[in-house]
Amino acid sequence: MTETVENTAEAGSQAEQQAAGAGKLQRTVIGRVTSNKMNQTATVLVERRVKHPVYGKYVRRSKKYHVHDESNALQIGDLVQIKETRPISKTKSWTLDKVLEPGRVS
């Protein structure tokens, strides 16, 4: 009898955490900054390798994301980790998680 009481108590707390958004997982991806000309926004290019369904060769697929950069700290060429968040604007649903490697200054 005590086991069922403990299990229901744990299930209730998990449901409360998920309702509050604390237990929700956020997608994270790694990419390179290609533009930082907008105010508090940077464009990040994320590349992934996909196996071609017929030929079996690995092909690079890329996509650009608009990322919220609160402090305007990102520079072109930075390698960054970004995470998904609530929509901030029409095209911006990602925010900066951390800078993994600063870009090379030439």
N, C-alpha and C positions, 0 to 999 in steps of 0.2 A: 504494500500500500504506500509506503514512503517513497518508493521509486517513482510511482506515477505522479505523486505530488511534486517531486523534484523536477521531473521531466516537463510537466506542464508549466512550472515556474520558469524554467529555462526557456521554453518555447515562447512564453509570454514576453520575456525580456528581449529575445531576439526579434520578435515582431515589433516591439516598441523601437528598437534600434533601427530596423529597416524603415519604419514609418518616419523616423526622424532623419533618415538619410545617412546615418553614421555607418551602416554596414554595406553601403552601396559601393561597388567597385568602379573605379574610373579607368578608362583606357589610357594607356601612355604609349607614345611613339617617339622615336628618335629621328631628328632631321637636321638640315642645315639651313641657316638663315640666308635668304636670297634678297630681301628688301627690308629696310627699316625706315622708309621715308614718311610713313604715316605716324600720327601722334598716338602713342600708347599701343601701337599695333605693328607687328612684324609678320612677314610672309616666310613660312618655313616649308622647304621642299623635303618630302619624305619619300624615299625610294625603297622598294621591296622587290625581291626576286621571286618570280612565279614560273613554274614549269609549264611549257607549252603543252596543251592537251594532246596534240597529234604528233609533233616532232620530238618532244621530250627535252628540247633545249631550254635552258633557263633564260628568261627574258626579264629585263628591268622594267618595272612599272613605277610611275611616280605620280604624286599628287601634292598640290600646294594647299596649305592651311593658313588662315589668318589667326594669329596668336595674340592674346592680350598681354602686353608688356607694361605693367604699371609704372615702372621707373624709367622707361626708355633706355634700358641698359644694353640691349642687344645690338651687336654690330654684325655687318655682313660677313659671312663665313663662319660664324659661331656654330658649334655643334651643340644642340640643345635637346632636352627631353621635355615634351609637352604633354599635358593631360587634358582630357575632355571635361567640360564643365557646362553649366547652363548657358543658353544663348545670351551673349552680351550685346550683339548687334545682329543685323541681317546675315552677315557672312562670318561672324566671329563666335565660335563655340569652343575654343581651346584657350588654355592659359599656360604660361611658362611655369614649368616645374623646377628645372635647374639647368644651368649651363655646364655641359660636360667638358667642353674644350673651347677656349677662346679662338677666334679666327686669326689667321696669320696676317700681319700688317705688312703690305708690300710697298 
